[in-house]
Amino acid sequence: MKKAVQEINAGSMADIAFLLLIFFLVTTTMDVDTGIGRRLPPPLTGDEKPPDIKERNIFTVLINNQDRLSVEGRPSDIRLLKQQAKEFLSNPHNSEHQPEMVMKNIPELGLVRVPKSAVISLKNDRGTTYKMYIAVQNELTAAVAELRNELSMTKFGRKFTELTNEAQIEAIQTAIPIPISEAEPVEVGGL
């Protein structure tokens, strides 16, 4: 005579497994990669060549492997970078060593004095720390943000960050774009 084999009730085991799965999904966090928001220029088509930019329209920022900063070929300090970038982009004294300025009719703004083709060229060494790279990016972005806020206050009486009208936002962005060009990391060496 065979002994009756008792069966194990697996229904409660499935419930426990399901509850453990839910617990781990709820308690674990998934890191979302974030980056620096930049609008890339459209790709060049076929035999199209990149536009030539005059030397006076390029603001060169270099970071070496020891996190030392060079602006326009001279040693600089990160605390001065935002003001230097603002000075370059706005060219308030119409200097021959800063970008060419033109009067441009922009809807919502009217005639505005804007740089013709100003570019901030950021180059860093392969040994540059991430912290310094981000600090430089933050200062350059802050310079653009301050210029946008100043223009917005002048034209609309509100900071750029407080604007809700899409046409006004687009007008300010057209007048003051984010002209940061990043090159592949290179061996910058001592500054």
N, C-alpha and C positions, 0 to 999 in steps of 0.2 A: 504494500500500500504506500502510495506516494504522499509525502507531506505537502500540505497546501502552502505555497509560497506567498507570503504576505507582500502585497504591493504597497509601495510608498506613494503617498499622495503628493504629486509633484505640482499641484496647483498653487500651493502656498510658496513653493520655491520660485516659480515664475513671477509671482507677485513681488517677492523679495528682490529678485534680480532686476525687475522693472524699477522698483523704488531706488535701488542702488544706482542704476543708470541715470535716473532723473536727478538724484542727489549730486552725482559727479558733474552732470551737465549744468546744473544750477550754480554749483560752488566754484567751478573752474572758470578762469577768464581766458578769453582768446585775445591775444595781442593783435591789434590792427596796425599794419604798417602805415605810417604817415610820412609825409615828405614836405618839401618846400613848394608851395604853389607857384608855378610860373607858366605863362602861356608861351609855348614854343612857336617860333616863326614857321610859316608854311614851308614844306620841303621844296627844294629847287627842282624844277622840271627839266629833264633832258639836258640840253647844253647851256642852260641858264647859269650865269656866274653870280656869286654873291656880290652885293653892292660894295663899291669902294667907299671907305670911310676915311675922311681926312684925319690926320694925327691929332689935330686940335679937338676933335669930337670924341676922342677916346680918353677915358679916365681909368688909368691902370692901377689896379690894386693887387699886390703880390703878398703871399704868406709863405715864409720859408719853413723848413723842417724843425726849426726851433720856435715856431709860432711868432716870429718877428714880422712886423707889418711894414710894407713899403708902399707909399702912395705917390704916384707920378715920379718914381725913381728915387724918392727920398725916404729915409726912415720916418715912421710915423707911429702914433699911438692910437689904439682902438677908440679911446675916448674922444679923439678929434675927428674920427672917420665920418660920422654922420654930418657934421658941419661942413667938412670938406666936400662930401658928395652933394649936399644941398647947394653949396656955393658953385660947384661945377655945373649942376643941372640947371640952375636958374641964371647963371652968368649975369649977376646984377650990375656989374661995372662994364659990361660989353667988352671983356678982355679978348685979345687976339689969341690967347692961350687956352681959352675955354670954348665950348661949342658955339657954332653959328646960331644966332637967334633969328627967327622970322615971325612976321605977324600972320596969324592964321585965323580965318573965320570959322568958328566952331558953333554949331547950333546950340542954343541955350546959354552960350558964353559970349558970343559976339567975337570981336577982334581980340585975340589974346597973343601975347609974346611967348613963343614956345621954341625949344631947341629944334634945329633942323634935323639933326641925326645924332644925338648924343648917345654914347654907349659907355657903360661901366664894365670894364674888362677885369674879371676876377680870375686870378691864377693862383694855384696853391701847389706846394710841394707834396710829394707822396707821403712824407713824414709829418705833415701838418696834422695836429690833433683835431678830432671832430668838434671838440668844444670851441676851439678858436675859429674853425671854419663857420660854425653856426653863429658865433658871436659877430663875425664880420658880416654874414648874411643879414643878421638882425639889424645891424647898424645901417646897412645899405637900404634895407626895406623901410626902416624907420625914417630915413631921409626922404624917400619918396612919399611916405605916408604924411609927413609933416608938410611937404610942399603941396600935396593934395588938400590937406586940411586948410592951409593958408589960402589957397585959391578958392576953395569952397566957401570959406568964411567971407572972403571979399565979394564973391558973386552971389551967394545965396544966404549968407548970414548964419549958416550952420556948418558944423564940421562935416567932412566927407563921410566919416563913419556914421553920421546921423541922417544922411540923405536917404530918402525912400523912393524918390522919383527916378525911374530907370533912365530917362533921358538925361537928367542932371548927372547921374553917376557915370554914364557913358561919356558925357562931355568932359568931365574932370579926368577920366581915365585916358581919353584921347589927348587932352592937353598935357598930361603928365603920365606917360607910360612907365612901366618898370623896365628900363633898358639894361638889364644885367646879363652879360655874356660870360659864360663859364667855359674855360678851356680844360682839357684833360689835365690831370695832375702831372707835373713835370718836376725835374730836379732844379729847384729855384736856387739853391745854394745859399751862401751867406748874404745878408743884406746890410 
